[in-house]
Amino acid sequence: MKWLCSISLFVALTLNSALADNTQLPSPDLPRDAYVNALLQKMTLSEKIGQLRLISVGPDNPKEAIREMIKKGQVGAIFNTVTRPDIRAMQDQVMQLSRLKIPLFFAYDIVHGQRTVFPISLGLAASWNLDAVATSARIAAFEGSEDGLNMTWAPMVDITRDPRWGRVSEGLGEDTFLASEMGRVMVSSFQGDNPAGRHSLMTSVKHFALYGAAEGGRDYNTVDMSPQRMFQDYLPPYKAALDAGSGGVMVALNSINGTPATANTWLLKDLLRKQWHFSGIAISDHGAVKELINHGVAGSPKEAVKIALDAGIDMSMGDIYFSRYLPEMIKSGEVSESELDDAVRHVLNVKYDMGLFRDPYSHLGPVGSDPKDTNAESRLHRAEAREVARQSLVLLKNRLQTLPLKKQGTIAVIGPLADSQRDIIGSWSAAGRIDQAVTLLAGIRNAVAGKATVVYARGSNITDHKDMVAFLNSYEVSVKQDPRTPQAMLDEAVKTAERADVIVAAVGESQGMAHEASSRSNITIPDGQRRLIDALKATGKPLVLVLMNGRPLALVHENQQADAILETWFSGTEGGNAIADVLFGDYNPSGKLPMSFPRSVGQIPIYYNHLPTGRPYNPQAPDKYTSHYFDEANGPLYPFGYGLSYTRFSVSDVKLSSPTMPRDGSINVSVTLTNTGDRDGDTVAQLYIHDVKASISRPVQMLRGFRQVFLKAGESKQVTFKLDAEALKFYNQQMQWVAEPGAFDVMVGLDSARVKTARFQLL
Ligand code: BGC
């Protein structure tokens, strides 16, 4: 009690002395709430509104204009500025010119690496390895904070079941459990023990919420979803990332059941703040406040501001409505000052948590400490990038052990993606330098130097479709067209291939095809490249396809033609070396698909954890009036969790520690994995459950555990998962979170389609 009194006395004294001078910041020793309240009391209306403004330097906001805003306290944070000198210049302006010297924070889209680019998030998810994910985020945080940044617009944890959507590349796939685990690890690795740490970045989980469920896979489109699906499948990854302590959340651009997320009081206040107790900052996505007019829920800019603020948006990214209209709206009483204060408080809270009030330069250091060359090779973390990239690669096919290749003879490396530095680092590659990326061609040359001959031909453009090229190049030249005719390129490729013992063809998408605003209605490899594959196949040489793409593709044709297929996503700065490691067997592939690969676009949405129907289709006893396509199989080409190895693994029958689980207890689920092949390697044991009978239909399978296991050739290991009643719960018709007694199947396999099953009863 005594100590409590002395703390309050200390707080009161410090507060009083801080309040005495209206331009002096309170003492950073104050606890957060006391500090922020004291600061709020000193702020003018215009300074408060300024804190809600998040802008980037550019044609709309040239440096001089920003200087003036900073001087007047009219800007709260900056995004897209990524070097220490540039960032310091603005923080200096705050300290030298502004009245209250409230530090800016600096944010950037560090999604899969800052300077060292790691595989795109979908590739990271394919590693099924939380340590690899943690490494990538820790290094990204290190490099980002070394560049002076404080916040990243990551992780992106939108569940994605529709590969037409270009942003599936930025997410962690179709499964709730996998995405939740990875999102949680990303947040704790970016933020470290404390977001104020020298090498921590505060995260901003996005895009809250349900952005991945855009109708038809068309970006920014409507989302309409049942409460069960929302709470069971789509919301948990955001919750997991926020529970891991994320200081920020970025609000989605889509509407949810008719209400745009940016205007959604239920989402941002009832769910996020009241039920989930989030105390950080809610940031609108780019231009979202303005877009409320297009959504048809606001009739004027002022109304858009009011709706967004009422709903719970704190900071508005990239638009001017807040700063333009709030001054008069507060004066007229349309928006209350206490509502404004709430939003400002959230901004100041995160600045406090970033440690900026204690040291506005904590990620900058003194002037003399800036790197001489921002892009210096020595600032990269290549070894870690190569290691993580190797883990993200998924072997989809390997007929007659075409792979691994021998480092001998002549290898033809063909394809428009084989030597593309731009593409291999993927979209949202932050401050990653294209010219520091290792292409597949370079990686293969490095691997076989002095041992084998490498010949190369480009073979085709990514696409010859004029409109598509114009689209891909609309903001920057991201695909460079070869001036030769398609036939001339094809002929050269065939001639090159004919001289070789084996063909490695790098085909797929350009990075810009798997990006924001890059939805596709057709998810095959573009035509010109398909003609190239046909021509290469016709040479009769062994054909290895190295896929580079940011979404599941429909690959039925390629699966028939190729001898081996390696899915490499966009694998980052060290991608070429990592892929070569796998192609030549220096690393045994262990990646597993985080999304189902459909046979055709018509099967979409396709995901492994679907509900049963009343008329299930049985291919062994087909019946017309069952749930199926008459022109296509029901299942995917490659299922969720699938990925081959150069060795073979077997899974024993599933052993349960008990045939029953008490309601408050748990059971152990064990299998023995054996490496029955002749190479050492990693695989991923995957645990699924199915609630056999419940008060509502439950998915045919749901991932509830996974573990990467390394096994030497011939070695066996027992893998045990602990399963408790929490893992069996779901939202019932009344939206209660319950586990219902009865039978459950528990399945363990190395992919979702081939599993061993046992049954237990929940008491
Ligand atoms: C995207 C966000 C991104 C933001 C800032 C928006 O267009 O939807 O994911 O963080 O831009 O770059």
Residues whose N, C-alpha, C, O or C-beta is under 5 A from the ligand:
A	BS01	BGC	D109 W153 D285 H286
